Amino acid sequence: MKKYVWLFLSATILFVGCKKNDDGVGEPGGQDPDPTADVDVQNFMWKAMNLWYFWQADVTDLADSRFSNSAEYTTYLENFSNPKDLFDDILFTDDRFSFLSDDYEELVRSFAGISKSDGLEFGLVQFSNSDDIFGYVRYIVPNSDASTKDIARGEIFTGVDGQTLTINNYVELLFGDNDTYTLNMADISNDEIAPNDKDVTLTKQEGLVENPVFIAKSFDISGNKIGYLMYNRFTSNFDEELNDAFGQLKSDGVTDLVLDMRYNPGGSVNTSRLLASMIYGTKTNDLYIKQRWNSKIQPELSTEQLEDYFASSTSEGSPIQTLNLNTVYVLATNSSASASELVMNGLAPYVDIVHIGETTRGKNEFSITLVDIPSNSYVYNSSNESGINSDNSWGIQPLVGRNENADGFSDYTAGLVPNIELKEDLGNLGILGDLNEPLLAKAISEITGIAGKRDFTVKIPIKIMTSSKMFTPTKDNMYLDKELNLDLNFQ
């Protein structure tokens, strides 16, 4: 048997969409490369980053005056035969989240909630004093291959295709080109894990669509009408479903809401605005967030473009179904990032946020999808996709700005700290949406004032590992992010 420490390896890549476009922004400038040089991809990346990157002024090789002539610029680009190496070279030191993909279409599909997946959502943890790791099942996507197999939330796996999972091989085994693979399962007891004889074979499906509105239900407890919404990604394609879920909660007479974003890595900024409005209200004169871009883009955008107010309707014109709450109970962990944090920060000036869980990831920047279309300042838009350079399939997702709330606060790079610290227990993850699931039970006890069966926090050194720089994770771009200390105190 093996003891474990918490070394989370995110099984989900973090994304932030941006509702802004390039209105008012001129065409890119700078030197042009020698037309005979094979540097189309590198030229696109440099010029797009030179125009849009939040830290453009802080990166020497992105300076407007960096190259005095075309020959010098061409030579620089030719030094990077692998476009990824150029992208890495022009990233700011503090940038943890910008990434790229050699297939922009796959990147765009992922933002729409469409991916090649077996439907198994999991976390990864490292064993103590070992390079070995294990996975634990967080949830299963409905109508996926995993949903038809004998595997469920809380189960543990330590190997794939008979190979023990390690820091060195997990990317290839779990995220590689192998569409079908077999998980070698294990048992967990008293913080110890031992392999068992169970195997589960899974097959990734092309075009699997995940509805991020995972659970929406209400409870009547001791006279309190409590709504529960588990929301797993800010996917704009499902804004109507999200609004419908709030409509049902409203119809149920919900007066308290538990918003579960413990596994939500982010997504559309506009969807975050809609969700915040569904919680707080359709007060369109109240500022939700204000964008701050680099010194090139900021002056080109109007106040109207820079400021986002709470909404009264969805993008399709449906009236926002709002609960008009003064307090919201948010379940959030280190896997909660980007738009998840944005909702919490954007609501904070108006609503009491009772954050239960762990310190969040700390992604307080937003990004946009850039592709090789200079006529649109490299900004991807489905309506002008035909104008993208057909010889260049690469796309980049750089950080291009920060969002401030109505109080001007945006400094949460270290994450948003919980009011009530409570870590998931791998030995007792519970059933999502069940009243006895530990995090939900804690939230309900806070609402009702009735103590739950279990109240605990955990003190274990943990290290967070997350994917950076590439849309498809590879061994060389996984890195230690930060170390957290939590308190162990079972009652």
Long-range contacts (C-beta under 8 A, 24 or more apart in sequence): 1-192, 1-193, 1-194, 2-127, 2-128, 2-130, 2-132, 2-192, 2-193, 2-194, 3-127, 3-128, 3-191, 3-192, 4-125, 4-126, 4-127, 4-128, 4-134, 4-191, 4-193, 5-125, 5-126, 5-127, 5-128, 5-460, 5-461, 5-462, 5-463, 6-125, 6-126, 6-460, 6-461, 6-462, 6-463, 7-124, 7-125, 7-126, 7-133, 7-462, 7-463, 7-464, 7-465, 8-123, 8-124, 8-125, 8-334, 8-335, 8-462, 8-463, 8-464, 8-465, 8-466, 9-123, 9-124, 9-125, 9-126, 9-133, 9-170, 9-465, 9-466, 9-478, 10-123, 10-124, 10-265, 10-335, 10-465, 10-466, 10-467, 11-121, 11-122, 11-123, 11-124, 11-135, 11-174, 12-121, 12-263, 12-265, 12-335, 13-99, 13-110, 13-265, 13-467, 13-471, 13-473, 14-97, 14-265, 14-266, 14-337, 14-338, 14-361, 14-363, 14-466, 14-467, 15-110, 15-111, 15-265, 15-266, 15-267, 15-338, 15-367, 15-397, 16-97, 16-266, 16-267, 16-269, 16-338, 16-339, 16-363, 16-365, 16-366, 16-367, 16-397, 16-399, 17-111, 17-234, 17-236, 17-267, 17-268, 17-269, 17-270, 17-271, 17-339, 17-366, 17-367, 17-368, 17-369, 18-269, 18-366, 18-367, 18-368, 18-400, 18-401, 19-268, 19-269, 19-270, 19-273, 19-308, 20-291, 20-301, 20-305, 20-368, 21-379, 21-381, 22-376, 22-377, 22-379, 23-301, 23-305, 24-300, 24-301, 24-302, 24-305, 25-51, 25-297, 25-300, 25-301, 25-377, 26-300, 26-377, 27-374, 27-375, 27-377, 28-374, 28-377, 28-378, 29-64, 30-64, 30-67, 30-73, 31-67, 31-69, 31-70, 31-72, 31-73, 32-70, 32-73, 33-70, 33-73, 33-74, 33-77, 34-70, 34-71, 34-74, 37-74, 37-77, 37-78, 39-74, 39-77, 39-78, 40-372, 40-389, 40-391, 40-392, 41-83, 41-372, 41-392, 41-394, 42-77, 42-78, 42-80, 42-83, 42-86, 43-77, 44-371, 44-372, 44-378, 44-389, 44-392, 44-394, 45-83, 45-86, 45-87, 45-90, 45-100, 45-394, 45-396, 46-77, 46-86, 46-90, 47-374, 47-378, 48-370, 48-378, 48-396, 48-398, 49-87, 49-90, 49-396, 49-398, 51-296, 51-297, 51-377, 51-378, 52-294, 52-297, 52-368, 52-370, 52-377, 52-378, 52-398, 52-400, 53-90, 53-92, 53-98, 53-294, 53-398, 53-399, 53-400, 54-92, 54-293, 54-294, 54-365, 54-398, 54-399, 54-400, 54-401, 54-402, 55-92, 55-94, 55-95, 55-294, 55-399, 56-294, 56-295, 56-296, 57-294, 57-295, 58-92, 59-90, 59-91, 59-92, 61-89, 61-90, 62-90, 83-394, 84-469, 84-470, 87-396, 87-469, 88-469, 91-469, 95-399, 96-363, 96-466, 96-468, 96-481, 97-363, 97-365, 97-367, 97-399, 97-468, 98-367, 98-396, 98-397, 98-398, 98-399, 98-468, 98-469, 99-396, 99-397, 99-467, 99-468, 99-469, 99-470, 99-471, 100-394, 100-395, 100-396, 100-397, 100-469, 100-470, 100-471, 101-394, 101-395, 101-396, 101-397, 101-470, 101-471, 101-472, 102-393, 102-394, 103-393, 103-394, 103-395, 103-471, 104-369, 104-371, 104-380, 104-388, 104-393, 104-394, 104-395, 105-393, 106-471, 107-369, 107-395, 107-397, 107-471, 108-369, 108-380, 108-382, 108-395, 109-207, 110-471, 111-235, 111-236, 111-267, 111-268, 111-369, 112-235, 112-236, 112-237, 113-209, 113-210, 113-211, 113-212, 113-233, 113-235, 113-237, 113-238, 114-207, 114-208, 114-209, 115-207, 115-208, 115-210, 116-179, 116-204, 116-205, 116-206, 116-207, 116-208, 117-141, 117-144, 117-204, 117-205, 117-208, 117-210, 118-144, 118-145, 118-146, 118-202, 118-203, 118-204, 118-205, 118-208, 119-143, 119-144, 119-145, 119-146, 119-147, 119-205, 119-208, 119-210, 120-144, 120-146, 120-151, 120-202, 121-232, 121-263, 122-157, 123-335, 124-165, 124-170, 125-426, 126-167, 126-463, 127-193, 131-166, 131-167, 131-168, 132-158, 132-164, 132-165, 132-166, 133-165, 133-166, 133-167, 133-170, 134-158, 134-165, 134-186, 134-193, 135-165, 135-174, 135-183, 136-426, 136-429, 138-263, 138-429, 139-214, 139-232, 139-263, 139-432, 141-208, 141-210, 142-211, 143-208, 144-205, 144-208, 145-202, 145-203, 145-204, 145-205, 146-202, 149-200, 149-201, 149-202, 150-198, 150-200, 151-183, 151-185, 151-200, 151-202, 153-429, 153-431, 153-432, 154-426, 154-428, 154-429, 154-430, 155-185, 156-185, 156-186, 156-187, 156-188, 156-193, 156-426, 157-183, 157-184, 157-185, 157-186, 157-200, 158-184, 158-185, 158-186, 158-193, 158-195, 159-183, 159-184, 159-195, 160-184, 168-475, 171-473, 171-474, 171-475, 171-478, 172-475, 175-472, 175-473, 179-203, 179-204, 180-204, 188-426, 188-427, 189-427, 190-427, 191-427, 210-235, 211-238, 211-241, 212-238, 212-242, 212-264, 212-267, 213-238, 213-241, 213-242, 213-245, 214-432, 215-260, 215-432, 215-433, 216-245, 216-248, 216-249, 217-433, 218-248, 218-249, 218-252, 218-253, 218-254, 219-435, 219-444, 221-435, 221-444, 221-447, 221-448, 221-450, 222-448, 222-450, 224-255, 224-256, 224-447, 224-448, 225-252, 225-253, 225-254, 225-255, 225-256, 226-254, 226-255, 226-256, 226-257, 226-258, 226-444, 226-447, 226-448, 227-252, 227-254, 227-256, 227-257, 227-258, 227-323, 228-257, 228-258, 228-260, 228-433, 228-440, 229-257, 229-258, 229-259, 229-260, 230-260, 230-432, 230-433, 231-259, 231-260, 231-261, 231-264, 231-275, 232-261, 232-263, 232-264, 233-264, 233-265, 233-266, 233-267, 234-264, 234-266, 234-267, 234-268, 234-269, 234-271, 234-272, 234-275, 234-338, 234-339, 234-340, 235-267, 235-268, 235-271, 236-267, 236-268, 236-270, 236-271, 236-315, 239-271, 239-274, 239-314, 239-315, 239-316, 240-314, 240-316, 240-318, 242-271, 242-274, 242-275, 242-278, 243-274, 243-278, 243-314, 243-318, 243-320, 243-321, 244-321, 246-278, 246-320, 246-321, 246-322, 246-323, 247-321, 249-321, 249-323, 250-321, 250-322, 250-323, 254-323, 256-325, 256-327, 256-329, 256-447, 257-323, 257-325, 257-328, 257-329, 258-329, 258-330, 258-331, 258-440, 258-443, 258-444, 258-447, 259-328, 259-329, 259-330, 259-331, 259-343, 260-331, 260-432, 260-439, 260-440, 261-330, 261-331, 261-332, 261-336, 261-340, 261-343, 262-331, 262-332, 262-333, 262-335, 262-336, 262-357, 262-424, 262-439, 263-333, 263-335, 263-336, 264-335, 264-336, 264-337, 264-339, 264-340, 265-335, 265-336, 265-337, 265-338, 265-340, 265-361, 266-337, 266-338, 266-339, 266-340, 266-341, 266-342, 266-363, 267-338, 267-339, 268-339, 269-308, 269-339, 269-342, 269-366, 269-403, 270-308, 270-315, 271-339, 272-339, 272-340, 272-342, 272-343, 272-346, 273-308, 273-310, 273-311, 273-346, 274-311, 274-314, 274-320, 275-343, 276-310, 276-343, 276-346, 276-347, 277-310, 277-311, 277-312, 277-320, 277-322, 278-320, 278-321, 278-322, 278-323, 279-322, 279-323, 279-325, 279-328, 279-343, 279-347, 279-351, 280-310, 280-322, 280-324, 280-325, 280-347, 280-350, 280-351, 281-310, 281-322, 281-324, 282-310, 282-311, 282-312, 282-319, 282-320, 282-322, 283-310, 284-309, 284-310, 284-311, 284-312, 285-309, 286-310, 286-350, 286-406, 287-405, 287-406, 288-346, 288-405, 288-406, 289-342, 289-345, 289-346, 289-403, 289-404, 289-405, 289-406, 290-403, 290-404, 290-405, 290-406, 291-366, 291-401, 291-402, 291-403, 292-401, 292-402, 292-403, 292-404, 292-410, 293-400, 293-401, 294-400, 294-401, 297-400, 297-401, 325-351, 326-351, 326-352, 327-351, 327-352, 327-353, 327-354, 328-352, 328-353, 328-354, 329-354, 329-356, 329-443, 329-446, 329-447, 330-354, 330-355, 330-356, 330-357, 331-356, 331-357, 331-439, 331-440, 331-443, 332-356, 332-357, 332-358, 332-360, 332-416, 332-418, 333-357, 333-358, 333-360, 333-423, 333-424, 334-358, 334-359, 334-360, 334-361, 334-415, 334-464, 334-484, 335-361, 336-360, 336-361, 337-361, 337-362, 337-363, 338-363, 338-366, 341-412, 341-415, 341-416, 342-366, 342-403, 344-416, 345-403, 345-405, 345-409, 345-410, 345-412, 345-416, 346-403, 346-405, 346-406, 348-405, 348-407, 348-409, 349-405, 349-406, 349-407, 350-406, 353-419, 354-419, 354-420, 354-443, 354-446, 355-416, 355-417, 355-418, 355-419, 355-420, 356-418, 356-419, 356-420, 356-422, 356-439, 356-442, 356-443, 356-446, 357-418, 357-420, 357-421, 357-422, 357-423, 357-439, 358-418, 358-421, 358-422, 358-423, 358-484, 358-486, 359-414, 359-415, 359-416, 359-417, 359-418, 359-484, 360-412, 360-415, 360-416, 361-415, 361-464, 361-466, 362-412, 362-413, 362-414, 362-415, 362-416, 362-482, 364-402, 364-403, 364-410, 364-411, 364-412, 364-413, 365-399, 365-400, 365-401, 365-402, 366-399, 366-400, 366-401, 366-402, 366-403, 367-397, 367-398, 367-399, 367-400, 368-397, 368-398, 368-400, 369-395, 369-396, 369-397, 370-395, 370-396, 370-397, 370-398, 371-395, 395-471, 397-471, 414-482, 420-446, 421-457, 421-486, 421-487, 422-456, 422-457, 423-457, 423-458, 423-486, 425-456, 425-458, 454-490, 454-491, 455-491, 456-488, 456-489, 456-490, 456-491, 457-486, 457-487, 457-488, 457-489, 458-486, 458-487, 458-488, 459-485, 459-486, 459-487, 459-488, 459-489, 460-486, 460-488, 461-485, 462-486
